[in-house]
Every structure is written in structure tokens, then in C-alpha cells.
Amino acid sequence: MLRPRHWGGHLLLVVALVATTWLGFWQLSAWQHGREAEARDLSEAAPLALTDAMGPDDPFPGQYVGQPVELRGTWVPASTLYVADRLRDGERGYWVMTPVIVDGGDGSAVPVVRGWSPTADADTVAGDVELTGWLQPSEGTGLPDTDASDDVIPEMRVASVTQRVEADLYSGFVVARDASSGTDGLAGVTPGSIPEVSAVTSLRNLLYAVQWWVFGGFAVYVWWRWCRDTVEALEREQDPEDERVGSPA
């Protein structure tokens, strides 16, 4: 197996092991950074411009969970939705969510939680707005929407909002803290009343790391089988020659 004609197979194994090991550690690092980001409390940090924190086509930046952001834009009142089963002072009610077309966001919109209401009903809002709020990742616990025909959704899932908005959406949402319009008549939603980020938010990266290392182990197994089969094939080729050499003339 050390003959030059077999070097290509050995080299392929080395490349596969280096690639899968590096990719595994890269995903492991992403998982660790994600867990560290979730543990930080940024609710009192200085606000950043939303367009500086993330772009309209970017995945949600885990390091900015809870980060105050500032934005300007225009309300999209026709896409107002109500997020069910939200507690405030022990009372269940609804988050009132209306998207905002973000200035400087290439026409994309960000869902904005305007406040809390005891009923799935709120005053219509329209026009331009300037606001500061806390940036949050899309929720996704898998709760089903039992009635897709109404304006009530079970959780603040960006995918659910996408079906009601013609514009592209950011991959997160903003909980309004201060706004020039849209919050009148609604109770404020504070960081303490925002559900904690799911414990499995960054689990996907950890699973990807394990997956890459499994691929590396499979590459070793394939290489071992190839070596074994090659050696056995060579032995079968040599057996007839050995019999001829040992047979009487």
C-alpha cells in the first residue's frame, strides 16, 4: 500500500481528515460563541443603528441578542399581527406587532412589537416612525397556528410574519422601547417579559460539529476498507503464480 500508485488514495484521506476536523472545530466555535452571546445582557447598552447591527439578508447576529437598536422607517399597518399568550403582571394578553419598512434597508421590513394589549385589537398606525428597541431573534418553538385565517399568531416567528408582508423581512424583530408613534394605548414590553432565547438556539452548530467528525470517521473507515480490499486482491493475483512455482515439472 506504500507504492506510488496508491499515494492518491492516502492523500485523499489526509485531505478529508483535515477538512472535516477543521469544519468540526469551526462549528464548535460558533456554538460556543452563540452560548456566550445568549448569556450577555445588552439591554442597557448604547443603541446601535439597526443597519449597522445587521443587514436585511444577514442571518441573525447572535452577539446582538437584546441589543438596543435605532431605526427609521414607515409602518406597514395592513400587516399588523397579534402574538398570543403573552404575560404582563400575571395577565395574559397579546403583543401587537406591526412591520416597519426600514430606511436604508433596501426596501426590507423589520417586525416591531409595539406593545402589549389585553385583547387582539389595537389602534391602526401609519406613517413614518423613529424608534429605539431591543433586537431579538425569531422565536421558533414549533407551536402550530391553529387558525391561519386570523391575525393572531402563536409566537413571534419571522416566518409567520413573512406570509403577511410583501417586503423582504429581517431575520429578527425589534421590541419597541421608545417610538415617535405606534405605542399609544399599549403597555410597554420590557426585556424581563421577553421569553428567554431557547436553550437549543445554538445547538445546530454543535450538531454540525459532531456531523463533520462523523464524516471524518467514515472517511477513515472507507480508506481502511479500500486498503484491505486492495491487499486481498493482490494476494489473489499472486496465489496462482505461487502454485505454478511450487508444482513439479
C-alpha positions in Angstrom: 0.0 0.0 0.0 3.1 2.3 0.1 3.6 2.0 -3.7 3.4 5.3 -5.6 0.2 4.2 -7.4 -1.6 4.2 -4.1 -0.4 7.6 -2.8 -3.5 9.3 -4.3 -5.8 7.3 -2.0 -3.8 8.1 1.1 -3.6 11.8 0.2 -7.4 11.9 -0.3 -7.8 10.5 3.3 -5.5 13.2 4.7 -7.4 16.0 2.9 -10.7 14.6 4.1 -9.5 14.4 7.7 -8.1 17.9 7.7 -11.2 19.3 6.2 -13.7 17.5 8.5 -11.6 18.3 11.6 -11.4 22.0 10.8 -15.0 22.3 9.9 -16.0 20.5 13.1 -13.9 22.8 15.3 -15.3 25.8 13.3 -18.9 24.8 14.1 -17.9 24.1 17.7 -16.5 27.6 18.0 -19.8 29.0 16.5 -21.7 27.1 19.1 -19.6 28.4 22.0 -19.8 32.0 20.8 -23.6 31.6 20.4 -23.9 30.4 24.0 -21.7 33.2 25.3 -23.8 35.7 23.4 -27.0 34.4 24.9 -25.5 34.8 28.4 -24.8 38.5 28.0 -27.3 41.2 29.0 -27.1 44.0 26.5 -30.5 45.6 27.4 -28.8 48.7 28.9 -26.1 49.1 26.2 -25.8 52.1 24.0 -28.1 51.8 20.9 -26.7 50.9 17.6 -28.2 51.6 14.2 -30.2 48.6 13.1 -28.4 48.7 9.7 -25.1 48.6 11.5 -26.1 45.6 13.6 -27.3 43.5 10.7 -28.2 43.7 7.1 -31.6 42.7 5.6 -30.3 39.5 4.2 -28.0 38.6 7.1 -28.6 35.7 9.5 -29.4 36.9 13.0 -26.2 38.1 14.7 -26.1 36.1 17.9 -23.8 38.6 19.6 -26.6 41.2 19.5 -29.4 39.4 21.3 -31.1 42.1 23.4 -29.0 44.9 21.9 -30.8 48.3 21.7 -31.1 49.4 18.1 -32.3 52.6 16.4 -34.2 52.8 13.2 -36.3 55.0 11.0 -38.9 53.9 8.6 -42.5 53.6 7.6 -45.2 51.5 9.3 -47.0 48.7 7.3 -50.4 48.8 9.1 -52.0 46.2 6.9 -49.6 43.6 8.2 -50.3 44.1 11.9 -50.4 40.8 13.8 -51.1 39.8 17.4 -48.8 37.4 19.3 -50.9 35.3 21.6 -50.3 34.1 25.2 -48.1 37.0 26.4 -48.0 37.6 30.2 -47.9 41.1 31.8 -48.3 41.4 35.6 -49.8 37.9 35.6 -52.4 38.7 33.0 -52.4 37.0 29.6 -52.7 39.1 26.5 -51.2 39.9 23.1 -48.1 41.5 21.7 -49.1 44.0 19.0 -46.7 43.6 16.1 -46.5 45.9 13.0 -43.6 45.7 10.5 -41.6 48.8 9.6 -40.0 49.4 6.2 -36.5 50.4 7.3 -34.8 53.4 5.8 -31.5 52.3 4.3 -32.7 48.7 4.4 -33.1 48.2 0.6 -36.8 48.1 1.0 -36.8 45.4 3.6 -39.0 45.4 6.7 -38.4 44.5 10.3 -41.2 43.3 12.6 -41.7 45.6 15.5 -43.5 44.7 18.7 -45.3 48.0 19.5 -46.5 46.9 23.0 -48.9 44.7 24.9 -52.7 44.6 24.8 -55.2 42.5 26.8 -57.2 41.8 23.5 -56.2 41.1 19.9 -57.2 44.7 19.0 -55.2 47.9 18.7 -55.4 51.3 17.1 -54.2 51.4 13.5 -50.8 53.1 13.0 -49.4 54.6 9.8 -46.8 57.0 8.5 -43.2 57.5 9.4 -41.6 56.4 12.7 -38.4 56.8 14.6 -37.8 54.2 17.3 -35.4 52.6 19.6 -35.9 49.0 20.8 -34.3 45.7 21.7 -33.2 43.4 18.9 -34.4 39.8 19.3 -34.1 36.6 17.3 -37.1 34.9 15.7 -38.9 32.6 18.1 -39.3 29.0 17.0 -40.6 26.5 19.5 -42.8 24.9 16.9 -46.2 26.0 18.2 -48.8 25.4 15.5 -51.0 28.2 14.2 -54.5 26.6 14.6 -56.2 29.3 12.5 -54.1 30.8 9.7 -57.1 33.0 8.6 -57.0 35.4 11.6 -54.4 38.0 12.7 -53.2 36.0 15.7 -50.0 34.0 15.7 -48.8 31.7 18.4 -45.3 33.1 18.7 -43.1 35.8 17.3 -41.8 33.8 14.4 -40.5 35.8 11.4 -41.6 33.0 9.0 -45.2 33.6 10.2 -44.9 37.3 9.5 -43.4 36.7 6.1 -46.7 35.3 4.8 -48.4 38.6 5.6 -45.9 41.1 4.3 -45.0 41.7 0.7 -41.5 43.1 1.5 -38.5 41.0 2.5 -38.0 40.7 6.2 -35.0 40.9 8.5 -34.2 37.7 10.3 -35.1 39.1 13.7 -37.5 41.5 15.3 -37.4 44.6 17.5 -39.3 45.2 20.7 -40.1 49.0 20.9 -38.7 50.9 23.8 -39.2 54.5 22.6 -41.1 55.4 19.5 -42.4 58.6 17.9 -45.6 56.8 17.1 -47.4 53.4 17.3 -47.2 52.8 21.1 -50.1 55.0 22.3 -52.7 53.0 24.3 -50.4 50.0 24.6 -48.5 48.8 27.7 -44.8 48.6 27.2 -43.0 45.3 26.8 -39.8 45.2 28.9 -36.7 42.9 28.5 -37.9 41.0 31.6 -41.1 40.0 29.8 -39.5 38.8 26.7 -39.2 35.0 26.6 -35.6 33.7 27.1 -33.8 32.6 24.0 -34.3 28.9 23.5 -31.7 26.6 25.1 -31.3 24.9 21.7 -30.7 28.1 19.7 -27.1 27.3 19.0 -27.5 23.5 19.3 -27.5 23.2 15.5 -23.9 24.3 15.3 -22.9 21.7 17.9 -24.7 19.0 15.9 -23.0 20.2 12.8 -19.6 19.8 14.5 -20.4 16.2 15.5 -21.6 15.6 12.0 -18.4 16.7 10.4 -16.4 14.5 12.8 -18.6 11.5 12.0 -17.8 12.2 8.3 -14.1 12.1 9.2 -14.6 8.8 10.9 -16.4 7.4 7.9 -13.6 8.6 5.6 -11.1 6.5 7.8 -13.4 3.5 7.5 -13.7 3.8 3.7 -9.9 4.2 3.5 -9.3 1.1 5.7 -11.8 -1.0 3.5 -10.0 0.2 0.4 -6.6 -0.8 1.8 -7.9 -4.2 2.9 -9.7 -4.9 -0.4 -6.6 -3.8 -2.4 -4.3 -6.1 -0.4 -6.7 -9.1 -0.7 -6.9 -8.5 -4.5 -3.1 -8.5 -4.8 -2.9 -11.7 -2.7 -5.4 -13.5 -5.0 -3.4 -12.4 -8.0 -0.2 -13.8 -6.5 -1.6 -17.2 -5.4 -1.7 -18.8 -8.9 1.9 -17.8 -9.5 3.0 -19.4 -6.2 1.2 -22.6 -7.2 3.0 -22.7 -10.6 6.3 -22.1 -9.0 5.9 -24.9 -6.4 4.4 -27.5 -8.8 6.7 -30.4 -10.2 7.9 -30.0 -13.8 
